[in-house]
Amino acid sequence: MTRQEIIIAKISHIQESLGRLESKQNITFQGFSKDRDIQDIVLLNLQIAIQGCIDIASHIISDNNWGVPGSLSGLFDILAEEKVIKNDTKEIMRSMAGFRNLIVHEYAGLDMQKIYTIYTTRLSDFTDFLKEICIFAKL
């Protein structure tokens, strides 16, 4: 059985990071591309939000004994197989897990236009995932 208090804590942490990202959306790409401090804030909070989603997936899978995925993105395959999340959400979250790896391992070579697009137009992907998790966890 999934422990609701753990899910609630993780959701709160993700929402805090999303709030930090939303507070930085009023900058143009030109301004973003020149401001290393904003870039650092955005990248860190994207990483935290994605990691929080990974942690939620891992917790649910572990608590329900649904197996061990071969990769971080495989966590979302299992959630979709178990009908916790929709297939569309699975694909988005798989991409996010891969993107998290890029943030962590290839920081210097990141495409800032892609980062800007994600944090200014795709934060609802996190919200959609969290809604599906809340339905599953009966929150």
C-alpha positions as CSV (number, residue, x, y, z in Angstrom):
1,M,0.0,0.0,0.0
2,T,1.3,3.4,-1.0
3,R,2.0,5.7,2.0
4,Q,0.1,8.9,1.4
5,E,2.3,11.0,3.6
6,I,5.4,10.3,1.5
7,I,3.5,11.1,-1.7
8,I,2.2,14.3,-0.1
9,A,5.7,15.4,0.9
10,K,7.1,14.7,-2.5
11,I,4.3,16.6,-4.2
12,S,4.8,19.6,-2.0
13,H,8.5,19.6,-2.8
14,I,7.8,19.4,-6.6
15,Q,5.2,22.2,-6.3
16,E,7.7,24.4,-4.6
17,S,10.2,23.9,-7.5
18,L,7.4,24.5,-10.0
19,G,6.6,27.8,-8.2
20,R,10.2,28.9,-8.4
21,L,10.2,28.1,-12.2
22,E,7.0,30.0,-12.7
23,S,8.4,33.0,-11.0
24,K,11.2,33.1,-13.6
25,Q,8.9,32.8,-16.7
26,N,8.7,36.6,-17.2
27,I,12.1,36.8,-18.9
28,T,12.7,36.7,-22.6
29,F,14.9,34.0,-24.2
30,Q,17.5,36.6,-24.9
31,G,17.6,37.6,-21.2
32,F,17.6,34.0,-20.1
33,S,20.4,33.0,-22.5
34,K,22.6,35.7,-21.0
35,D,21.8,35.3,-17.3
36,R,23.7,32.3,-15.8
37,D,22.0,32.8,-12.4
38,I,18.6,32.4,-13.9
39,Q,19.8,29.4,-15.9
40,D,21.1,27.8,-12.7
41,I,17.8,28.4,-10.8
42,V,15.8,27.0,-13.7
43,L,18.1,23.9,-14.2
44,L,18.2,23.1,-10.5
45,N,14.4,23.4,-10.1
46,L,13.7,21.3,-13.2
47,Q,16.1,18.7,-11.8
48,I,14.4,18.8,-8.4
49,A,10.9,18.5,-9.9
50,I,11.9,15.7,-12.2
51,Q,13.7,13.8,-9.4
52,G,10.6,14.2,-7.2
53,C,8.5,12.6,-9.9
54,I,11.0,9.8,-10.2
55,D,11.0,9.4,-6.4
56,I,7.2,9.2,-6.4
57,A,7.2,6.5,-9.1
58,S,9.9,4.5,-7.3
59,H,8.0,4.7,-4.0
60,I,4.7,3.5,-5.5
61,I,6.4,0.7,-7.4
62,S,8.3,-0.5,-4.4
63,D,5.3,-0.3,-2.0
64,N,3.3,-2.4,-4.4
65,N,6.0,-4.9,-5.3
66,W,5.7,-4.2,-9.0
67,G,9.2,-5.1,-9.8
68,V,12.4,-3.3,-10.6
69,P,12.8,-1.3,-13.8
70,G,16.0,-1.4,-15.8
71,S,16.3,2.4,-15.9
72,L,14.8,5.5,-14.4
73,S,12.5,6.0,-17.4
74,G,11.3,2.4,-16.9
75,L,9.6,3.5,-13.7
76,F,7.0,5.3,-15.8
77,D,6.5,2.2,-18.0
78,I,5.6,0.2,-14.9
79,L,3.2,3.0,-13.7
80,A,1.5,2.9,-17.1
81,E,1.3,-0.9,-17.1
82,E,-0.3,-0.8,-13.7
83,K,-2.8,2.0,-14.9
84,V,-1.4,4.6,-12.4
85,I,-0.7,7.0,-15.2
86,K,-1.9,7.3,-18.8
87,N,0.3,6.3,-21.8
88,D,0.7,9.9,-22.9
89,T,1.9,10.8,-19.4
90,K,4.3,7.9,-19.5
91,E,5.9,9.1,-22.7
92,I,6.3,12.6,-21.3
93,M,7.8,11.4,-18.0
94,R,10.2,9.1,-19.8
95,S,11.5,12.1,-21.7
96,M,11.7,14.1,-18.5
97,A,13.8,11.3,-16.9
98,G,16.2,11.4,-19.8
99,F,16.3,15.2,-19.7
100,R,17.2,15.0,-16.0
101,N,20.1,12.8,-16.9
102,L,21.3,15.5,-19.4
103,I,21.0,18.2,-16.7
104,V,23.0,16.1,-14.2
105,H,25.7,14.8,-16.6
106,E,26.0,17.3,-19.4
107,Y,25.3,20.7,-17.8
108,A,27.8,22.7,-19.9
109,G,26.5,21.4,-23.2
110,L,22.7,21.9,-22.7
111,D,20.6,23.6,-25.4
112,M,19.3,26.7,-23.6
113,Q,16.5,27.2,-26.1
114,K,15.2,23.8,-25.3
115,I,15.5,24.5,-21.5
116,Y,13.7,27.9,-22.0
117,T,10.9,26.2,-23.9
118,I,10.4,23.5,-21.3
119,Y,10.2,25.8,-18.3
120,T,8.0,28.4,-20.0
121,T,5.6,26.0,-21.8
122,R,5.7,22.5,-20.3
123,L,5.3,22.8,-16.6
124,S,1.8,21.6,-16.9
125,D,3.3,18.1,-17.7
126,F,4.3,17.9,-14.1
127,T,0.8,19.0,-12.9
128,D,-0.8,16.3,-15.1
129,F,1.5,13.6,-13.7
130,L,0.8,14.8,-10.1
131,K,-3.0,14.7,-10.8
132,E,-2.8,11.1,-12.0
133,I,-0.7,10.2,-8.9
134,C,-3.2,11.9,-6.6
135,I,-6.1,9.9,-8.1
136,F,-4.2,6.7,-7.7
137,A,-3.1,7.5,-4.1
138,K,-6.6,8.7,-3.3
139,L,-5.4,12.2,-2.2
